[in-house]
Amino acid sequence: MPVSAWPLSEVPLAQVAEVDTFVTEKRRHEHLSGRRLLGEALKTWGVADLSVVEVHRDQFRAPSVRFIQGVWKRTPLPNISISHSDGMAFVALAPPTHRVGLDAEPIERTLAENAFDLMAKGGELERLRAEPTHVFRAWTGKEAVQKCLGQGMHLNPREIEIPIESNPMNFSIENSNIQLQYWTEKGYHLSLATTPNQPPRPNAEDLLLDRTLAAMKAQPDWGVGCKTQRKGA
């Protein structure tokens, strides 16, 4: 989706407190466009009511979608990745069984060779210097992996070595098996990383629902009802 000046009222997944922290209009527009696109993607996925979900960020600022506390829903939600580049917003969704990371850069963008060592080292760095046409496959791939593992720049890109000669690529990082796919579309380099996901830890509502279900199974006659009586009856 092109980055646009969406009004906050038209972006259900945006949070006023977070939007108010952005200093520049550019960052505000990117954020709102990404959230707007995420909402459209979730509707396509099958989440018809965006008012019952929210975007949560963990300690690494990695985003995820979850039900708002108190709505008592347990339908599995997709894992997400959001990216912005050169006036465009991108969103990827993956089933709960997999984590996902997406990154994109314009095809016409270039990277000075003296910046290569910020993202690679050793043999990988030498290969990029020998074949600089692959630099954005590595650049977007590393960012996609950082997002997929939920660590962002807390995971040093120089520690991520990508076998750029193959596509799709399969490799391991920090005991995670990564599949990485790279392609070009509509003037952009894109990389998509996925890895199997561990089941999420149950929250307080999940535990209460589990206990309620267990009680209902243990007592088949258990039920919920409402009894009213008119005055004078």
NUPA-316119 format. One record per residue (C-alpha): x, y, z; residue number from 1; residue in one letter. Coordinates in steps of 0.25 Angstrom, whole numbers, plus 2048, in hexadecimal, padded with zeros to 3 digits. Example, Ala and Ser with C-alpha at 12.3 -4.5 7.8 and 13.67 -1.06 7.14 Angstrom:
% residues 2
{u->831	v->7EE	w->81F	seq->1	type->A}
{u->837	v->7FC	w->81D	seq->2	type->S}
//
This chain:
% residues 233
{u->800	v->800	w->800	seq->1	type->M}
{u->805	v->80E	w->7FD	seq->2	type->P}
{u->808	v->816	w->809	seq->3	type->V}
{u->7FE	v->821	w->80B	seq->4	type->S}
{u->7F9	v->82B	w->816	seq->5	type->A}
{u->7EE	v->822	w->81C	seq->6	type->W}
{u->7E6	v->828	w->826	seq->7	type->P}
{u->7E7	v->821	w->834	seq->8	type->L}
{u->7D8	v->81F	w->834	seq->9	type->S}
{u->7D9	v->816	w->827	seq->10	type->E}
{u->7E4	v->80D	w->82D	seq->11	type->V}
{u->7DD	v->804	w->838	seq->12	type->P}
{u->7EB	v->7FD	w->83B	seq->13	type->L}
{u->7F2	v->80A	w->83E	seq->14	type->A}
{u->7F4	v->80E	w->84D	seq->15	type->Q}
{u->7F3	v->81D	w->850	seq->16	type->V}
{u->7FE	v->81C	w->85A	seq->17	type->A}
{u->808	v->816	w->851	seq->18	type->E}
{u->805	v->81F	w->845	seq->19	type->V}
{u->807	v->82B	w->84E	seq->20	type->D}
{u->815	v->827	w->850	seq->21	type->T}
{u->819	v->829	w->842	seq->22	type->F}
{u->821	v->835	w->83F	seq->23	type->V}
{u->820	v->836	w->830	seq->24	type->T}
{u->814	v->836	w->827	seq->25	type->E}
{u->81B	v->82C	w->81E	seq->26	type->K}
{u->81C	v->822	w->82A	seq->27	type->R}
{u->80E	v->824	w->82E	seq->28	type->R}
{u->809	v->822	w->820	seq->29	type->H}
{u->811	v->815	w->81E	seq->30	type->E}
{u->80C	v->810	w->82B	seq->31	type->H}
{u->7FD	v->813	w->828	seq->32	type->L}
{u->7FF	v->80D	w->81A	seq->33	type->S}
{u->805	v->800	w->820	seq->34	type->G}
{u->7FA	v->7FF	w->82A	seq->35	type->R}
{u->7EF	v->802	w->81F	seq->36	type->R}
{u->7F5	v->7F7	w->816	seq->37	type->L}
{u->7F6	v->7ED	w->822	seq->38	type->L}
{u->7E7	v->7EF	w->824	seq->39	type->G}
{u->7E4	v->7EC	w->816	seq->40	type->E}
{u->7EC	v->7E0	w->816	seq->41	type->A}
{u->7E6	v->7DB	w->823	seq->42	type->L}
{u->7D8	v->7DD	w->81D	seq->43	type->K}
{u->7DC	v->7D4	w->811	seq->44	type->T}
{u->7E2	v->7CA	w->81B	seq->45	type->W}
{u->7D4	v->7C9	w->821	seq->46	type->G}
{u->7D5	v->7D3	w->82D	seq->47	type->V}
{u->7C8	v->7DA	w->82A	seq->48	type->A}
{u->7C7	v->7E3	w->837	seq->49	type->D}
{u->7D4	v->7EB	w->839	seq->50	type->L}
{u->7CF	v->7F1	w->845	seq->51	type->S}
{u->7D2	v->7E5	w->84D	seq->52	type->V}
{u->7E0	v->7E4	w->84A	seq->53	type->V}
{u->7ED	v->7EC	w->84C	seq->54	type->E}
{u->7FB	v->7ED	w->848	seq->55	type->V}
{u->804	v->7EA	w->854	seq->56	type->H}
{u->813	v->7EC	w->854	seq->57	type->R}
{u->81D	v->7E4	w->85D	seq->58	type->D}
{u->82A	v->7E8	w->863	seq->59	type->Q}
{u->831	v->7E8	w->855	seq->60	type->F}
{u->826	v->7F0	w->84F	seq->61	type->R}
{u->822	v->7E5	w->847	seq->62	type->A}
{u->813	v->7E6	w->843	seq->63	type->P}
{u->808	v->7DB	w->845	seq->64	type->S}
{u->7F9	v->7DB	w->844	seq->65	type->V}
{u->7F1	v->7D6	w->850	seq->66	type->R}
{u->7E3	v->7D7	w->855	seq->67	type->F}
{u->7E0	v->7E3	w->85E	seq->68	type->I}
{u->7DF	v->7DE	w->86D	seq->69	type->Q}
{u->7D0	v->7DB	w->871	seq->70	type->G}
{u->7CA	v->7D7	w->863	seq->71	type->V}
{u->7CC	v->7C8	w->867	seq->72	type->W}
{u->7D0	v->7C4	w->859	seq->73	type->K}
{u->7DA	v->7B9	w->856	seq->74	type->R}
{u->7DA	v->7B8	w->847	seq->75	type->T}
{u->7E8	v->7B6	w->842	seq->76	type->P}
{u->7EE	v->7C3	w->83C	seq->77	type->L}
{u->7F9	v->7C4	w->832	seq->78	type->P}
{u->807	v->7C9	w->834	seq->79	type->N}
{u->80A	v->7D6	w->82D	seq->80	type->I}
{u->816	v->7DE	w->828	seq->81	type->S}
{u->815	v->7EC	w->823	seq->82	type->I}
{u->81F	v->7F4	w->81B	seq->83	type->S}
{u->820	v->802	w->815	seq->84	type->H}
{u->829	v->807	w->80A	seq->85	type->S}
{u->82A	v->812	w->800	seq->86	type->D}
{u->81B	v->816	w->801	seq->87	type->G}
{u->815	v->808	w->802	seq->88	type->M}
{u->810	v->800	w->80D	seq->89	type->A}
{u->811	v->7F0	w->80D	seq->90	type->F}
{u->80A	v->7E6	w->816	seq->91	type->V}
{u->80C	v->7D7	w->817	seq->92	type->A}
{u->803	v->7CD	w->81E	seq->93	type->L}
{u->807	v->7BF	w->822	seq->94	type->A}
{u->7FF	v->7B4	w->829	seq->95	type->P}
{u->801	v->7B3	w->838	seq->96	type->P}
{u->80A	v->7A7	w->836	seq->97	type->T}
{u->814	v->7B0	w->830	seq->98	type->H}
{u->81B	v->7BD	w->833	seq->99	type->R}
{u->81D	v->7C6	w->827	seq->100	type->V}
{u->826	v->7D2	w->823	seq->101	type->G}
{u->825	v->7DB	w->817	seq->102	type->L}
{u->82E	v->7E6	w->811	seq->103	type->D}
{u->82F	v->7EE	w->804	seq->104	type->A}
{u->838	v->7F8	w->7FE	seq->105	type->E}
{u->836	v->7FF	w->7F0	seq->106	type->P}
{u->83E	v->7F9	w->7E4	seq->107	type->I}
{u->844	v->806	w->7E1	seq->108	type->E}
{u->84A	v->808	w->7EE	seq->109	type->R}
{u->85A	v->806	w->7F0	seq->110	type->T}
{u->863	v->803	w->7FB	seq->111	type->L}
{u->871	v->808	w->7FC	seq->112	type->A}
{u->87B	v->7FD	w->7FD	seq->113	type->E}
{u->881	v->803	w->809	seq->114	type->N}
{u->874	v->800	w->810	seq->115	type->A}
{u->874	v->7F1	w->80D	seq->116	type->F}
{u->87C	v->7EE	w->81A	seq->117	type->D}
{u->871	v->7F3	w->822	seq->118	type->L}
{u->869	v->7E7	w->81E	seq->119	type->M}
{u->872	v->7DC	w->81B	seq->120	type->A}
{u->880	v->7D7	w->81E	seq->121	type->K}
{u->88A	v->7CC	w->81A	seq->122	type->G}
{u->887	v->7C4	w->80E	seq->123	type->G}
{u->879	v->7CA	w->80D	seq->124	type->E}
{u->87F	v->7D8	w->80C	seq->125	type->L}
{u->889	v->7D3	w->801	seq->126	type->E}
{u->87E	v->7CD	w->7F9	seq->127	type->R}
{u->875	v->7DA	w->7F9	seq->128	type->L}
{u->881	v->7E2	w->7F5	seq->129	type->R}
{u->884	v->7D8	w->7EA	seq->130	type->A}
{u->875	v->7D8	w->7E6	seq->131	type->E}
{u->86F	v->7E6	w->7EA	seq->132	type->P}
{u->862	v->7E3	w->7E2	seq->133	type->T}
{u->85E	v->7DA	w->7EE	seq->134	type->H}
{u->860	v->7E4	w->7F9	seq->135	type->V}
{u->851	v->7E7	w->7FA	seq->136	type->F}
{u->84D	v->7D8	w->7FA	seq->137	type->R}
{u->856	v->7D8	w->807	seq->138	type->A}
{u->852	v->7E5	w->80C	seq->139	type->W}
{u->843	v->7E2	w->80C	seq->140	type->T}
{u->845	v->7D4	w->80F	seq->141	type->G}
{u->84C	v->7D7	w->81C	seq->142	type->K}
{u->841	v->7E1	w->820	seq->143	type->E}
{u->837	v->7D7	w->81D	seq->144	type->A}
{u->83E	v->7CD	w->826	seq->145	type->V}
{u->83F	v->7D7	w->831	seq->146	type->Q}
{u->830	v->7DA	w->831	seq->147	type->K}
{u->82D	v->7CB	w->830	seq->148	type->C}
{u->835	v->7C8	w->83C	seq->149	type->L}
{u->82E	v->7D4	w->843	seq->150	type->G}
{u->83C	v->7DA	w->847	seq->151	type->Q}
{u->83E	v->7E5	w->83D	seq->152	type->G}
{u->84B	v->7EC	w->83E	seq->153	type->M}
{u->84E	v->7E5	w->84B	seq->154	type->H}
{u->852	v->7DA	w->842	seq->155	type->L}
{u->85F	v->7DF	w->83B	seq->156	type->N}
{u->85D	v->7DE	w->82C	seq->157	type->P}
{u->86C	v->7DA	w->82B	seq->158	type->R}
{u->868	v->7CD	w->833	seq->159	type->E}
{u->85E	v->7C9	w->828	seq->160	type->I}
{u->864	v->7C2	w->81C	seq->161	type->E}
{u->85B	v->7C0	w->810	seq->162	type->I}
{u->85E	v->7B6	w->805	seq->163	type->P}
{u->85B	v->7C0	w->7FA	seq->164	type->I}
{u->85E	v->7B7	w->7EF	seq->165	type->E}
{u->851	v->7AF	w->7F1	seq->166	type->S}
{u->842	v->7B3	w->7F2	seq->167	type->N}
{u->83A	v->7AF	w->7FA	seq->168	type->P}
{u->845	v->7AD	w->805	seq->169	type->M}
{u->845	v->7A5	w->811	seq->170	type->N}
{u->84F	v->7A7	w->81C	seq->171	type->F}
{u->84F	v->7A7	w->82C	seq->172	type->S}
{u->851	v->7B3	w->835	seq->173	type->I}
{u->851	v->7B2	w->844	seq->174	type->E}
{u->84B	v->7A4	w->844	seq->175	type->N}
{u->840	v->7A9	w->83A	seq->176	type->S}
{u->83E	v->7A3	w->82D	seq->177	type->N}
{u->83C	v->7AE	w->823	seq->178	type->I}
{u->836	v->7AE	w->815	seq->179	type->Q}
{u->839	v->7BA	w->80D	seq->180	type->L}
{u->833	v->7BE	w->800	seq->181	type->Q}
{u->837	v->7CA	w->7F7	seq->182	type->Y}
{u->830	v->7D0	w->7EB	seq->183	type->W}
{u->82E	v->7DE	w->7E4	seq->184	type->T}
{u->820	v->7E4	w->7E1	seq->185	type->E}
{u->81B	v->7F1	w->7DD	seq->186	type->K}
{u->829	v->7F8	w->7DE	seq->187	type->G}
{u->82D	v->7F2	w->7EC	seq->188	type->Y}
{u->836	v->7E7	w->7F1	seq->189	type->H}
{u->82E	v->7DF	w->7FB	seq->190	type->L}
{u->833	v->7D4	w->805	seq->191	type->S}
{u->829	v->7CB	w->80D	seq->192	type->L}
{u->82F	v->7C3	w->819	seq->193	type->A}
{u->827	v->7B8	w->820	seq->194	type->T}
{u->82A	v->7AF	w->82C	seq->195	type->T}
{u->821	v->7A5	w->834	seq->196	type->P}
{u->81B	v->7AB	w->840	seq->197	type->N}
{u->819	v->7A6	w->84E	seq->198	type->Q}
{u->80B	v->7A6	w->853	seq->199	type->P}
{u->808	v->7B3	w->85B	seq->200	type->P}
{u->808	v->7B3	w->86A	seq->201	type->R}
{u->7F9	v->7B3	w->86F	seq->202	type->P}
{u->7F5	v->7C0	w->876	seq->203	type->N}
{u->7EC	v->7C2	w->882	seq->204	type->A}
{u->7DF	v->7C1	w->879	seq->205	type->E}
{u->7E4	v->7B5	w->872	seq->206	type->D}
{u->7E6	v->7AE	w->87F	seq->207	type->L}
{u->7D9	v->7B2	w->885	seq->208	type->L}
{u->7D2	v->7AD	w->878	seq->209	type->L}
{u->7D9	v->7A0	w->879	seq->210	type->D}
{u->7D5	v->79E	w->888	seq->211	type->R}
{u->7C6	v->7A2	w->884	seq->212	type->T}
{u->7C6	v->797	w->879	seq->213	type->L}
{u->7CC	v->78D	w->882	seq->214	type->A}
{u->7C1	v->790	w->88C	seq->215	type->A}
{u->7B6	v->78F	w->882	seq->216	type->M}
{u->7BC	v->781	w->87D	seq->217	type->K}
{u->7BC	v->77C	w->88B	seq->218	type->A}
{u->7AE	v->780	w->88E	seq->219	type->Q}
{u->7A5	v->77E	w->882	seq->220	type->P}
{u->799	v->785	w->889	seq->221	type->D}
{u->7A1	v->792	w->88B	seq->222	type->W}
{u->79C	v->79E	w->884	seq->223	type->G}
{u->79A	v->7AD	w->884	seq->224	type->V}
{u->78C	v->7B3	w->884	seq->225	type->G}
{u->784	v->7BF	w->888	seq->226	type->C}
{u->778	v->7BF	w->891	seq->227	type->K}
{u->76F	v->7CB	w->892	seq->228	type->T}
{u->762	v->7CD	w->899	seq->229	type->Q}
{u->757	v->7D8	w->897	seq->230	type->R}
{u->753	v->7E0	w->8A4	seq->231	type->K}
{u->746	v->7DB	w->8A9	seq->232	type->G}
{u->747	v->7CE	w->8A1	seq->233	type->A}
//
